[in-house]
Amino acid sequence: MSPLPFLPYGRQDIDQADIDAVTAVLRGDWLTQGPTVEAFERALAGRTQATHAVACANGTAALHLACLALGLGPGDAVVVPSVTFLATANAARYVGAEVAFADVDPATSLMGPEQAEAAIARAEAAGWRVRALAPVHFAGQTADRAALGALAVARGLAIIEDACHAIGSADVTADGRVVPVGSGAFGPSAAMTAFSFHPVKTIAAGEGGAVTTNDPGLAARLRRFRNHGMERDPAGFEDHGAAFDNDGTANPWYYEMAEPGFNHRLTDIQSALALSQLARLDTFVARRRHLMDLYASRLAPLSPLVRPAARVPWCRPAWHLCAVRIDFAAAGRPRARVMAELRARGIGTQVHYIPVHRQPYWRRRYGALALGGAEEHYAQTLSLPLFPAMADADVDRVVAALAEALGIPPSAKPG
């Protein structure tokens, strides 16, 4: 009998249509800076119900571009939940801003308005100008966009949503409206949403990212900073003598750089894959939701030792991670041992995330912070395999192996 296939915690799903889309670009005239990038941007804007979508190299670039577009700099601060990937906080430092780390609800791993308010108070006590909130939508569930948006409006703050886990997620309002992540429907007009299309995310571009916004000025700045700070729109030229011919026609070769930018572009090759994957988003999301429902059912007999993350009532999530809570102390099994035993059984797991405020760089900069919710999350979290190609039986296999690795007796195991 052949061994069972290894189940990683996440994996891309590529079909022949995806391959054909990339092949068509490879056989065409444009490998980068061509029409497929614009086609993907139009499709993404339509899907998220945003006015503008600006594609870029990866999710980190998306967050960096958003900080640049807002003009953040030294003396400014961005509120960032500590349970996130390094990039959310790093993007603020790229532009010289400070990071006001916020705690999270340990049951959901999401920053709410109470945690954001506490972080704002600490930042103001330090003498920083808080300019923006950066809520992180963890594992596919959204932070409370309505409440955080109201807080941002009340305090005159911008919002940069880190939705790198949440393409395809949506909120359901009290009146029944379904509001996609990326729409910018909550909070101030100075709102942007950053996405990632890394292979373990819900749709893949190889590497890739995007920012959506409804503000045309922010969209123009995002596009300019994405491409070295180059301005090619004649309306934005400053040196009219060099920019225009005697008859007032803009010189076709001409461009200007009012301030430095970066090469954060997405290629047509990557955009072709992302565009093809975007067409499959509903299928991906439906499968991920089905698998998460199976996990909830199969994990129930392992409670309270193992618990799925609490679900927030306002969100219709496109699950990116199956991040469960495990009381390793009560089980008497260190997390590293559990992960090793699962791997020996062909099951990959991961920890999302080490709270960012614990990293040496940030400890040296701000000292030790007491963020109990983030610490509780970190002590108990483990991400189990979740990707669309998983069979229903794979969930049973994962949960059975987890029960064995935790030393749960057979009578308490699922099934």
QUIKA-V722117 format. One line per field, one symbol per residue. phi: phi as a letter, one per 30 degrees, with the letter a starting at -180 (. if undefined). burial: # if it has 9 or more other ideal C-beta (glycine too) atoms within 8 Angstrom, else .. A space follows every 50 residues. Layout:
# QUIKA-V722117
phi=???
burial=???
This chain:
# QUIKA-V722117
phi=.dddddcddaadbccdddddddddddcccccahcddddddddddddddic dbbbdadaddddddddddddidaejdbbdbdddadedddeeddecjdccc dcdbdddcicdcddddddddddddddidcdcacbdcddijdddddddddd ddddcicdbcddcdcbdjdaccdecjdccddjdidcidddbbbcbbbded ddbcbiblaabcaccddddddeddddbiidccdedcdccddddbdddidd ddcdabbdadbbccdcdddddddddddddceddeddddddddddeeddde dcdcdbbdddcdddccdcdcbccccbdddddibdeeddddddddcibcba cbbdeddddeeddddcidccbdddddeddbdacceaaddddedddedddd ddedddiddedcddi
burial=......#.##..#...######.##....#.#.#.##.#######.#### ####################.#...#########..#######.#.#### ######.######.######.###...#.##################### ###...#################.....######.###.#########.# #############.#..##########.###.....#.....##.....# #..#.##...##.###############.##..##.###.##.###.##. .#..#####.##.##.############..#.#.#.###.###.#####. ###.#####..##.......#.######.########..#...####### ######.#....##.
